[in-house]
Amino acid sequence: MPVAAKTVPFASKPQRTEFSVLLNRVRELQPVVRAAARDTETNRRVSKKTMDLLREAELTKLVRPARFGGFEYGTSELAQIAFELGRACGSTGWCGSLAMCYQWMMSFFTLEAQQDVLGDPNNLVAGSYQPSKEVEIVPGGIKLAGAWPYASNCENSQWLMLGAGLPNAKGPPDVMWCLVPITDMKVDQDTWFTSGLQGTGSKTVRIERPVFVPEHRMLRFAEIVAGTVPGKKIDDNNMSKFGFTTFGPTALVSPVLGMAQGALDCFIEMAKTKVRAAKPGMIVPMAASSMIQNKIGAASATIESAFTLLLTSVAAAEDKVRNDTPLAIGERIAIRRNQGFAAKQSVSVVNDLFAKEGAAGSDLAAPLQRFWRDANAAALHLSLDWEPIAAMYGQERLGLEPVGLF
């Protein structure tokens, strides 16, 4: 039976800002984000100022539970915001998308855990899921220590969602996600020197002296996969209905699509003014080249088709979830296919455009090369790996047991 809210009384839904307004706000922020892109990479993190701008624009409320002032939009709306951010700066798009996504993921936890984290509306969450083995089971919870790599946007976050492997005498460790305040750990500044997405600040966080994590701030990964998270037992906790393994990768691939669009924007601006040698002694405007014109047309169609395919499938599935209609396995796997396909197409676009920019395009001041490096790095994320995702789709269609998370 659903558990009635006790810790936080649930009143009426907050007046939510229209999505069209939020979308316009993120577009208005693009010049600021774009201008800071090189500094973001050099500083190896998105600045606090930039994250504050996203918060002030109410973007971090997008998919937050309504009980805590959130707007309860879906991942299809998140995808559109993340696309626009990634279009201006790949690292900012990645971190902004995750900052929004973790607000939704808080709905999976107990109400007490949600209150701990979201009780302060300014709190942001980051995460790293590699399960630490430095775990001791104690009364009321665990003591946790260890090191967690790839904690994107950790320096702008007040809480982290960390992986822990609880000892299990009957089998392999029981993998948990644990909520820990940033004050209980330190960020290792000697980590995260990368060829792409360096501005995400995806550094290693360390807990050197074990800290206590109460049981209510722990969530079994098996429950996330099965869609049986504790948050589903809370009245009016609507965001908990959206399965993480199906909808979560949307938050990763959407900024990658934005990076591809950002690369195309740069390429178009470059082609408007650049000249090239048609033959010895003849210099012509690059814009006059039918090859360049074709590249622009093909790239735009590739991005728009991949993004439309993704949004259409995610939005249709969200409608079903809101109406308490279960998603078939085939529908969930099709969404995963579309996420992987979008990453694959994005990489294809940036690689093709970068190859035609010329030697000057390798200058670190040239934005297209940054989109090229960032998109290629982002698409390496395990949840966007095209080959196993495509195979999983094929397995399901052939009547075989699908292998993977969906």
N, C-alpha and C positions, 0 to 999 in steps of 0.2 A: 504494500500500500504506500502511496506517496507520503512523504514526510512533510508536514506543514512547517512553514518557516517560523522559527522562534527567535533566532539570533537577530535577524534583520526582517522586520515587518515589511510585507510587500504591499505597497500602495498601488495606485494606478501607474501605468507606464508613463515615463517622463515624455514631455513633448519633444519629439525627435525632429531634428533638422532634416529638411527634405534632401534626398540624395543628390538631386541636381545642384543644390547649393554647395554641398560638400565637394562634388566633382569640380565645380567652378573654383572653389577655394584652392584645391590642390593644383589646378592649372595656373592660378594666379601666383602660386609659390614657385613654379618651375624656374623662372629667371633667377631667383635667389639660390635655389638648389643647384642649378646649372653653373652659376658663377662660382660656387664653393666646391665644385666637384674635384678639382685638382688638389685643393687643400685637404679635402676629405681623404683622398688617397694618400697624400703625403703625411698627414697626421695619423693615419691608420685607424680612423674612427670617424663616425658621423658626429658632428659637434653637438653639444648640449643645446646651443642656440637653435640649430635646425630641428632637433627633436621637440623643443619647446614650441616652435612654430607649428609643427604637426599637431601637437596637443591643443594649442590655442585655436587651431582650425577645426577642432572637435573630431579629428580623424581617428584618434585612439578610442573614441566612443563607438565606432562604427559597428563592431560585432560584440561589444561588451554586453553582458546580461543586463536587462532593464532594471533589475532590482538594485543595481549599483550605478544607475544613471546612463546605461548604455542604450544604443539605438536598435540593437538586434536586427541589423541588416544581415545579409548572407555573404557567403564567400564569393558569389558572383559580383556583388558590389565591391567587396574588398579587392577583387581582381582588377576592377576598373581603376580604383584609386592607386593600387600598386603599379599598374601599367604606366600611369601618368608620372609617378615618382621615378620609376626606372627609366623613363624616357628622358628625364633631366639628369639623373645620376644613378648609375647602377648600384652603387653601395648604399645610397640613401633609399633607393627603391627596395632593396633587399631588407634593410633594417626597419624601414617604415612598415613594410608588409608584415614582418615578424612581430613588430610591436603591436600591431592590430590583431594579428592572429592569436597571440598568447592571451589577449583579453577574452577571446572566445573560448580558448582551451581551459581557462579557469572554471568555466561552467561544468567541467567534468568532475571537479572535486566536491568534497563535502561543503555544506553551507558555511561551516565554521572556517574552513580554509579560504573560501572566497572572501569572507569578511576580513580575515587577516590581511589579505593582499589588496583587495579592491575597496576595502573600507576607506582608504585614502584614494580619492579619484585621480590623483596625479601619479600613482604608482605604475611603473612599467615592468614587464617580465621578459627575461631572456631565458635561454635554455641550452643544455648540452646533455644528450641522452646516453652517452657511453657509460654503462653501469660500473660504478666503482665497486671494488671488492673489499674496501676498507669499511666494513659495516659490522656493527655489533648490535644485536637485538637486546633492548633493555625494556624495563616496565614502561608502558605507555608510548613506545616508539622505538627509535633506533639512535645510535650514535654513528655519525657519518664523517668520513674524511676522504681525501683523495684529490685527483686532478681531472679536470674535464676540459677537453679541447673544443675549439670551434664554437665558442659562446658568443655568437653574433650580437652586437649592440649591448654587451654586458655593462659597459661603462656608463650607459644611459639608463640602466635598469636598477630598480630597487630590490627586486626578487629574481631568483633563478630557479628554474625547473631542472633538477639534476637527476641523472640516472643512478640507481643503486641496485646491487645484486644481493638480495637477502639470502643468507645461508639456508640451505634446504637439505636436511638429512636424507630425504627420500629421492632427491634428484638434483637437477641443475638449479642454480640460484633463481630465486623469484625476482624478476626484474620489476623495479618500482620507479615511479617518477616522484621526486620529493621537492617540496617547496622550501627554499632556504633564503633568508635575507642576505643581500650583498654584503652587509656588515660582518657576516660570519666568514668571509673569504677574502682572498686578495686576487687581483688580476695580474697575471704574469706578463709584463711588458716586453719580455724577451721572446715572445711568440707572435705568430701571425705576420710573417714577411712573405708575401705571395705575389705571383704574377698577375692575379686578377682578384677583384673584390677586396683589395687590401683595406679599403675605406670602411669595410663592415666592422672592423675591430673584433674579428672572431677569435679572440685570444683565449688562452687557457686560463681557467679560474682554478684556484687551489684552496682547499681547506686542510691546513696542516695539523691543527689540533682538533680532535673530533668534537662535533657539535651535536646537540640533541635535536632530532626532528620528531615532533609529535605525530602519532598515528594519523590524526585527522588531516595532516598535510602530505600524506602519502597516497599514491594511486597505482594500482597494479596495471602494468602494460597489457597483460592478458585481458583485463576488463576493457581497455581502450580498443583492442582489436575486436573483441566480441560485442562491443557496443552496450556493455552492461555497467557503465561507470556509475559511481555513487550519485552524481549530480542528477541522474534520471529519476531519483526517488524524491526530488525536491519539487514541490508545487510551483508551477509557472516558470520553471527553469528551462525555457524553450531552446536555448542555444545548445544544451546538452544533447539534443536529438541528432545533431549533425555529426556523423561518424568521422573521426579524425583521419583514419587511413584512406577514406574516400575523398574527403573534401580538403584535407590539410595541404597536400602538395600544390593545390591551386595558388596558395599564398607564396610558394616558391617560384613557380613558373611564370606568374603574371609579371613580376618585375623584369624577368628575362625577356619576355615579349616586348616590354617597354624599352629595354636596352637595344633590341633590334630596331625598334622604331626610332630611337634616339640616334642610332648609327645612320639610319636612312635620312633623317633630318639633316645631319651633318654632311652627308654625302651630297645631298641636293644643294645645300648652301655652297659647298666647295665647287660643285660643277657649274654653278651660275657665274663664277668669276675666273675659274682656272682655265688656262689654255694648254694645248698639247700639240706635239709635232705630228702632223698628218703624214708628212714625208719630208725628206731633206729640204730645208729652205722654206717650208710652209708651216706656219703656226695657225691653228684654228681654235675657236672657242670649244671647250670641252662639252658645253651644252648642246653644241651642234652635232655631236656624235650620236648616230643611231644606236650604237652599242651601249653608250651611257644612258640614253633614253630608255632602252630596253631593260637595263639593269634596274632602273628606278621603278618602272612599271611592274616588273616581275617581283621585286622585293616588297612593294606595297601590297600586292595581291597575296603573297605568301604570308605576310604578317597578319593581314586582315582576315584571311580565311582561317588560319590557325586560331586566332583569338576568337573569332565568331563560333567556330566549332567548340572551343572550350566553354565559352560563356553559355551557349545554347544548352549544352548538356548539363552543366552545373545548375543553371537556373531552373531547368525542368525538374531536376532531382530535388532541388530545394523546395519547390512547390509540393512535391509528394511528401517530403519529410514534414513540412508544416501541416499537412493534412493527415498526418499519422499513417501514411501509406508506405509500407515497407518497400525498399528498393531491391529489385532482383539482383542476383550476383552479376548477371550480364550487364545491367545498367551501371553498376559500380565499377566494373572492370572497363567499360567503355569510357567512363570519366578518366580513369587512370591512363587509358590509351591516349586520350586527347591531351592530357597533361604532358605525357612523355613526347608526344608528337609536336606539341607547341615548343618544347625545349629544343628538339631536333631541328625544327624549321627556323627557329631564332638563330641558332648557331650557323645554319646554312646561309642565312641572310648576311650576318655580320662578316663571315669569312669571305663571301663573294664581294661585298662592298669594299672591304679593307684591301683585297687583292688588286682593286682598280684605283685606289687612291694615289698610288705612286710613292716614291721614296720619302717625300715630305710627310706622308701620313704617319711615319714611325716616330716623329717628334713627340716627346712626352707632353708637350703643350697642345697637341692635336687631340680633340675629344673623341674622334672616331676610333682611334687605337685603344682608348680606354674602354669604350663600349665593347670592342672586339675582345679584349682580354677579360673583361668582367663577364660577358655572356658565356664565353667558353669555360671560365672557371665555375660559374653558377650551374651550368648544365651538367657538371660532373657530380652534382649531388645525387646520392644513391636513389632517392625517390623519383628522379627524373631520367634515370638510365633507360634509354629507348629500347634497346634490344630485349632485355628481360620483360619489360612492360608489354612490348608487342607480342612476345612469345606467350605471355600470360593470357592476352586476349585470344590468341590462336588456340591455346589449350582449352579455354572455355567454349569456344565455338565448335571445337572438335569433340566436345563431350568428355574431355579429360579433366583431371583435378587441377585447377589453376594454382600455380606456384608463385606466391608473392603476397604483398599486403594490398588489400583493396577494401 
